[in-house]
Amino acid sequence: MFGFELLSSSIELLLVPVITVFYYLGNLKTPGLTLFFISYSIGDLANILDFNKVSDWSYYLCNTLYIIAYLGLISYVSKQLNLLQLIKKNKLDLFVLLLLAIGMTYVLVTIILLVDFDSDNIGLIHFVEFSFSIILIILMMLSYFKYIQHTSRKFFLLFLGCLCLVFSELVLVGYYYIAEYVFISYISTILYVTAIFLLYYHTLINHESFIETT
């Protein structure tokens, strides 16, 4: 089982750097997505350097880079998003999303607060974990509104990719802080790999009403 777990972790850490190379070789690049792919790649490479997580620097460095990456993705999703108009027209959708967001936030906060972190900087760790979780939930909500604004395959793939990313991270929280069952790690990896391929495939599809240039 350890061999498969090592393989799963290796695939997860090497996937984004490889996809980033293909993304950068493409013709059309956008600032938000570029920031996402590059920051996430650097974070994964830093994770590889400290694969066994024997030092605190990798935790803070990698999570900071991942947060920057997700903020870049949020920036990309938010561009040309008529959020106020969408909220007015889709109040029921917003209500359901808010309920889901509140529920997910409550579960995550409860889990994180119950964890006995082996560190002298508990407050800082809580801030990092809470920030990470809230950013993911915001990303999920914005990507959904992005899809219903355009209702095209391109942005449906973006929404599915963001959704898989969010649930991959949530499952990983359960693996790290609740029960270290290997199959939970596998589920997280499958969701993560699916998310990255969906996001990359999204960049390959042209959309007449949504053209960005660097």
C-alpha positions in Angstrom: 0.0 0.0 0.0 2.9 2.4 0.8 4.1 2.1 -2.8 0.8 3.2 -4.2 0.6 6.0 -1.7 4.1 7.2 -2.7 3.0 7.0 -6.4 -0.1 8.9 -5.7 1.8 11.7 -3.9 4.4 11.8 -6.7 1.8 12.2 -9.4 0.0 14.9 -7.5 3.2 16.9 -6.9 4.6 16.6 -10.5 1.3 17.1 -12.4 1.0 20.9 -12.2 4.6 21.6 -13.1 4.3 19.4 -16.2 0.9 20.9 -17.2 2.4 24.4 -16.6 5.0 23.7 -19.3 2.3 22.7 -21.8 0.3 25.7 -20.8 3.2 28.1 -21.3 3.9 26.6 -24.7 0.4 27.5 -25.8 -0.5 30.7 -27.7 -3.1 32.3 -25.4 -2.1 33.0 -21.8 -4.0 35.0 -19.2 -2.5 36.7 -16.1 -4.7 35.0 -13.5 -4.2 31.5 -14.9 -0.5 32.1 -15.4 -0.2 33.1 -11.8 -2.2 30.0 -10.7 -0.1 27.5 -12.7 3.3 29.1 -11.8 2.6 29.6 -8.1 1.2 26.1 -7.7 4.1 24.6 -9.6 6.7 26.4 -7.3 4.7 25.2 -4.3 4.7 21.6 -5.5 8.4 21.7 -6.3 9.1 23.1 -2.8 7.0 20.2 -1.5 9.2 17.7 -3.3 12.3 19.2 -1.8 10.8 18.6 1.7 8.8 15.5 0.8 8.8 14.1 4.3 7.8 17.5 5.8 10.5 17.5 8.3 10.6 21.3 8.5 8.2 24.1 9.2 9.4 26.3 6.3 7.8 24.0 3.7 4.4 24.3 5.4 4.3 28.1 5.4 6.1 28.5 2.0 3.9 26.0 0.2 0.6 27.1 1.6 1.4 30.7 0.9 2.2 29.8 -2.7 -1.0 27.7 -3.0 -3.0 30.6 -1.6 -1.4 33.0 -4.1 -2.2 30.4 -6.8 -5.9 30.2 -5.9 -6.1 34.0 -5.6 -4.8 34.1 -9.2 -7.5 31.6 -10.2 -10.1 33.8 -8.5 -8.9 36.8 -10.4 -9.2 34.9 -13.6 -12.7 33.7 -12.8 -13.8 37.1 -11.6 -12.8 39.0 -14.7 -15.8 40.3 -16.7 -18.1 38.6 -14.2 -21.4 40.6 -13.7 -21.8 39.3 -10.2 -24.5 41.8 -9.0 -26.7 41.2 -12.0 -26.3 37.4 -11.7 -27.2 37.5 -8.0 -30.4 39.5 -8.8 -31.4 37.0 -11.4 -30.4 33.8 -9.5 -31.3 34.5 -5.8 -32.3 30.8 -5.2 -28.9 29.6 -6.6 -27.1 32.1 -4.3 -29.2 31.0 -1.3 -28.2 27.3 -1.9 -24.6 28.2 -2.5 -24.5 30.2 0.7 -26.0 27.3 2.7 -23.4 25.0 1.2 -20.6 27.5 1.9 -21.7 28.0 5.5 -21.9 24.3 6.0 -18.5 23.6 4.5 -16.9 26.5 6.5 -18.4 25.2 9.7 -17.1 21.7 9.2 -13.6 22.9 8.2 -13.4 25.3 11.2 -14.6 22.6 13.6 -12.0 20.1 12.2 -9.1 22.6 12.3 -9.9 23.8 15.8 -9.9 20.3 17.1 -6.5 19.4 15.7 -3.6 19.5 18.1 -0.9 21.0 15.9 2.7 20.4 17.0 3.8 24.0 16.7 4.4 27.1 18.8 2.5 29.2 16.2 -1.0 27.7 16.5 -2.6 31.1 15.8 -0.7 31.5 12.5 -1.5 27.9 11.5 -5.2 28.5 12.1 -5.0 31.7 10.1 -3.4 29.9 7.1 -5.8 27.0 7.3 -8.9 29.3 7.6 -7.7 31.6 4.8 -7.1 28.6 2.5 -10.5 27.1 3.2 -12.4 30.4 2.7 -10.5 31.1 -0.6 -11.5 27.7 -1.9 -15.2 28.2 -1.1 -15.2 31.7 -2.7 -13.6 30.1 -5.8 -16.3 27.5 -6.0 -19.1 30.1 -5.8 -17.5 32.4 -8.3 -16.8 29.7 -10.8 -20.5 28.6 -10.7 -21.7 32.2 -11.4 -19.1 32.4 -14.2 -20.7 29.3 -15.8 -24.3 30.5 -15.5 -23.2 33.9 -17.0 -21.8 32.2 -20.1 -23.5 28.8 -20.2 -20.8 27.4 -22.5 -18.8 24.2 -22.4 -15.6 26.2 -21.8 -16.9 27.6 -18.5 -18.7 24.4 -17.5 -15.3 22.8 -17.6 -13.9 25.6 -15.5 -16.6 25.2 -12.9 -16.1 21.4 -12.8 -12.4 21.9 -12.5 -12.8 24.4 -9.6 -15.4 22.1 -7.9 -13.0 19.1 -8.1 -10.2 21.2 -6.7 -12.3 22.3 -3.8 -13.5 18.8 -2.9 -10.0 17.4 -3.4 -8.7 19.9 -0.8 -11.6 19.1 1.5 -11.0 15.4 1.3 -7.3 16.0 2.0 -8.2 17.9 5.1 -10.1 14.8 6.3 -7.1 12.6 5.4 -4.6 14.8 7.3 -6.7 15.7 10.4 -9.4 13.0 10.9 -8.4 9.6 9.6 -5.2 8.7 7.6 -6.9 6.0 5.5 -5.0 5.5 2.2 -8.2 5.3 0.1 -9.1 8.8 1.2 -5.8 10.0 -0.1 -6.5 8.2 -3.4 -9.9 9.9 -3.7 -8.2 13.3 -3.2 -5.6 12.5 -5.8 -8.2 11.4 -8.4 -10.2 14.6 -7.8 -7.1 16.7 -8.0 -5.8 15.1 -11.2 -9.3 15.5 -12.8 -9.4 19.2 -11.8 -6.0 20.1 -13.3 -6.8 18.3 -16.6 -10.2 20.1 -16.7 -8.6 23.5 -16.1 -6.0 22.8 -18.7 -8.6 21.6 -21.3 -10.6 24.7 -20.5 -7.6 26.9 -21.6 -7.6 25.1 -25.0 -11.2 26.0 -25.9 -11.9 29.3 -27.6 -14.9 31.3 -26.5 -16.0 34.3 -28.6 -17.5 36.3 -25.8 -14.6 35.8 -23.5 -11.2 36.6 -25.0 -8.3 37.6 -22.7 -4.8 38.6 -23.7 -1.7 39.1 -21.6 
